[in-house]
Every structure is written in C-alpha cells, then in structure tokens.
Amino acid sequence: MAKPDPALLDPARYPFVHEIGTRFADLDPNDHINNVAMAALLEDGRVRFNAAAGVGRARPKLRFMVASVAIDYLAQAHYPGTMTCHCGAASLGRTSFAIQQLLRQGDRAVAVARTVVVCTDGQRPTPLPDSLRGAFDSWMIR
C-alpha cells in the first residue's frame, strides 16, 4: 500500500469534524475495530458532512449517489474510545464532487478515504447546481 499524501493526515485542513463512539460490536476476533465498522464510521461522517454542506434532502429533485469509495487503512483502532472523522470537499466536477476524509483515534490517523458523489436526476448524471457549488466554497479542504 502506498502511503497517503502527508498533507491528507493534517486534521487542520478539514473544515468539518465529527466525533463518533466505537461500539463493542465493531470488534474483530483480534479485538480491533474491524474494517467494515471503520467504513461505516466514515460513511456516518460523510453523511453528516453532506447534511452540513447542504447536499441531499434540501434539493428534492436531485439525487446524490456514491460512485466510488477508496479507503486506506493506516493503523489499528480500538474499543472503547471515540474516533474523529474529518471531512472536506476535495474537488468539484461538472456532475460530481469528491469528499476527502481522515479518521483518527486520539492522535493517530487510522484511515483516509476519498469518495466520489455524482449528482443525478434519478436516472443519469446532471450538473451540480450553482447554489451547491457556491456553498462548497467554505467546505473545501484547506
């Protein structure tokens, strides 16, 4: 596995932060938070980021669909404890945007993820609304 860009490991670059508690049910047989649970923690952070940025339900005629998710697991995470999910928009395309995330436990990075979300009319990709583009200005990674 290639190491992530060190800049992506700097929590100060991300405009959105969400703390999530780990659960006993998230443990694998080795007493580490399993990868599926870490993916779910990233999903929870991504959904909360989208809500804060005004993506989704505020635009009822549009549907936002995940086109791809890439997760790099960097370190083991443990129970009990909390995880901090840092999120920011990484790029905007004509019909899609990318969300970059950093998942930390304490002062350690445990995962980074990049998700591409496509704006659709329910059937096919459609251009991102100008209002959403403007709203993303304050949600971009610094």
Secondary structure, 3 states (H helix, E strand, C coil): CCCCCHHHHCHHHCCEEEEEECCHHHECCCCCECHHHHHHHHHHHHHHHHHHHCCCCCCCCCEEEEEEEEEEECCCCCCCCEEEEEEEEEEECCCEEEEEEEEEECCEEEEEEEEEEEEECCCCECCCCHHHHHHHHHHECC
